[in-house]
Amino acid sequence: MQKMLIVAALGTLALSSCSVFGTRSAAVSGQLKGFSANQNLGLAVVGFNNGQYTNDSTQVQVIDKFLTGGYTLTLPRDVPYGTYRVIVFRDANNDGRYTAGEPVLSRDNGKVLVYSQRDNALFAGSTVGWNIYDTRTRQVQTTLLNNYDLEAVAAGQ
């Protein structure tokens, strides 16, 4: 009986580190550079496919008029497998969400977040779950998802 309880406890612990789909939870972090405070800024994890940003209501978002410095976002586990980006946007319609057409105030940092169903599915070196793929160096970060820095788009761009 005691052995069964130990096995059950270990099984529960193992499952708690996975999502419904079997991937580990993850967070992405970085620095914010060049953004002015008090602009009704938000951070959003948005789909990025064929050069277009897409969003649905389940994706993690932070709205903060005084968004400056650094950030950490917990990444969702209930989104389709694919490529994503973190963006800084101005919440022009004040609905608390990124809506297509709202101003994206962060420039392309050359990195994409990859939510992968299996190892090497989208990029060589990617693993199951969340990864960062640097399109310039073709390097993949698989465990510590940091240095996803966001810089403001220069005025006039």
C-alpha positions as CSV (number, residue, x, y, z in Angstrom):
1,M,0.0,0.0,0.0
2,Q,2.8,2.4,0.9
3,K,4.6,1.7,-2.4
4,M,1.4,2.5,-4.3
5,L,1.1,5.8,-2.4
6,I,4.7,6.7,-3.3
7,V,4.1,5.8,-7.0
8,A,0.9,7.9,-7.0
9,A,2.6,10.9,-5.4
10,L,5.5,10.7,-7.9
11,G,3.1,10.4,-10.8
12,T,1.1,13.5,-9.6
13,L,4.4,15.5,-9.3
14,A,5.5,14.4,-12.8
15,L,2.1,15.4,-14.3
16,S,2.0,18.7,-12.5
17,S,5.1,19.9,-14.4
18,C,3.3,19.2,-17.7
19,S,0.4,20.8,-19.4
20,V,-2.6,19.0,-20.9
21,F,-0.5,18.5,-24.0
22,G,2.5,17.3,-22.1
23,T,4.7,20.4,-22.4
24,R,6.4,22.2,-19.6
25,S,5.3,25.6,-18.5
26,A,7.5,28.4,-19.7
27,A,8.1,32.1,-19.4
28,V,9.9,34.6,-21.6
29,S,11.7,37.6,-20.3
30,G,13.6,40.6,-21.7
31,Q,14.3,44.3,-21.5
32,L,12.2,47.1,-22.8
33,K,14.2,49.9,-24.4
34,G,13.1,53.3,-25.7
35,F,9.4,53.3,-24.6
36,S,7.9,56.4,-23.1
37,A,5.7,56.0,-20.0
38,N,2.0,56.8,-19.9
39,Q,1.1,55.7,-23.5
40,N,-1.4,53.0,-22.5
41,L,1.1,50.3,-23.6
42,G,0.6,46.6,-23.5
43,L,2.6,43.4,-24.0
44,A,1.0,40.6,-26.0
45,V,2.1,37.1,-27.2
46,V,0.7,37.1,-30.7
47,G,0.8,34.6,-33.5
48,F,3.3,35.4,-36.2
49,N,2.8,33.6,-39.5
50,N,3.4,34.8,-43.1
51,G,4.6,38.2,-41.8
52,Q,1.2,38.9,-40.0
53,Y,0.4,39.2,-36.3
54,T,-2.7,37.3,-35.1
55,N,-4.3,37.2,-31.7
56,D,-7.0,35.4,-29.9
57,S,-8.6,36.1,-26.5
58,T,-6.7,33.3,-24.7
59,Q,-3.2,34.7,-25.2
60,V,-1.3,36.3,-22.3
61,Q,-1.4,40.1,-22.3
62,V,-0.3,42.8,-19.9
63,I,-1.6,46.3,-20.0
64,D,0.3,49.0,-18.2
65,K,0.3,52.7,-18.9
66,F,3.8,52.9,-17.4
67,L,5.4,49.9,-19.1
68,T,9.2,50.5,-18.9
69,G,12.2,48.4,-17.9
70,G,12.0,44.7,-18.0
71,Y,9.3,42.1,-18.3
72,T,8.5,38.4,-17.8
73,L,5.5,36.8,-19.4
74,T,4.2,33.3,-18.7
75,L,3.6,31.6,-22.1
76,P,0.3,30.0,-22.8
77,R,0.0,26.2,-23.3
78,D,-3.4,26.2,-25.0
79,V,-2.5,27.7,-28.3
80,P,-1.8,26.0,-31.6
81,Y,1.7,24.9,-32.4
82,G,3.6,27.5,-34.5
83,T,5.5,30.7,-34.3
84,Y,4.8,33.7,-32.1
85,R,6.2,37.0,-31.0
86,V,6.0,39.3,-28.0
87,I,5.1,42.8,-29.0
88,V,4.6,46.1,-27.3
89,F,1.4,47.8,-28.6
90,R,-0.7,50.9,-27.8
91,D,-4.2,49.8,-26.6
92,A,-5.9,52.4,-28.8
93,N,-9.4,51.1,-28.2
94,N,-8.9,50.5,-24.4
95,D,-10.2,46.9,-24.5
96,G,-7.2,45.4,-22.7
97,R,-6.2,43.3,-25.7
98,Y,-4.1,43.6,-28.8
99,T,-6.5,44.0,-31.7
100,A,-5.4,43.8,-35.3
101,G,-4.6,47.3,-36.6
102,E,-3.6,48.7,-33.2
103,P,-0.1,50.3,-33.3
104,V,2.7,47.9,-32.7
105,L,5.4,50.0,-31.1
106,S,8.2,47.4,-30.9
107,R,10.5,46.6,-33.8
108,D,11.3,43.1,-35.0
109,N,14.1,41.8,-32.8
110,G,14.9,38.9,-35.2
111,K,13.6,36.3,-32.8
112,V,10.5,34.2,-32.8
113,L,8.9,32.1,-30.1
114,V,8.4,28.6,-31.3
115,Y,5.7,26.4,-29.8
116,S,6.7,22.9,-31.0
117,Q,4.8,19.7,-30.9
118,R,8.0,17.6,-31.2
119,D,11.7,18.0,-31.3
120,N,13.0,19.7,-34.5
121,A,9.5,20.2,-35.8
122,L,9.8,23.8,-37.0
123,F,13.6,24.5,-36.6
124,A,16.6,22.3,-36.1
125,G,17.4,22.2,-32.4
126,S,14.0,23.1,-31.2
127,T,12.5,20.8,-28.5
128,V,8.9,20.0,-27.4
129,G,7.2,23.1,-26.0
130,W,8.4,26.7,-26.1
131,N,11.7,27.7,-27.6
132,I,13.3,31.0,-28.9
133,Y,14.7,30.9,-32.5
134,D,17.0,33.7,-33.5
135,T,16.5,34.1,-37.3
136,R,19.8,35.9,-37.7
137,T,22.1,33.4,-36.0
138,R,19.9,30.3,-36.3
139,Q,20.5,29.6,-32.6
140,V,17.7,28.0,-30.5
141,Q,17.1,28.6,-26.8
142,T,15.3,25.7,-25.3
143,T,15.4,26.0,-21.5
144,L,16.0,29.6,-20.3
145,L,13.9,31.8,-22.5
146,N,15.5,35.2,-21.8
147,N,17.1,38.1,-23.7
148,Y,13.9,38.5,-25.7
149,D,14.6,42.3,-25.6
150,L,12.1,44.7,-27.2
151,E,13.1,48.1,-28.6
152,A,10.8,50.9,-29.6
153,V,10.3,51.7,-33.2
154,A,12.0,55.0,-34.0
155,A,9.6,58.0,-34.6
156,G,8.7,58.3,-38.3
157,Q,9.1,54.5,-39.0
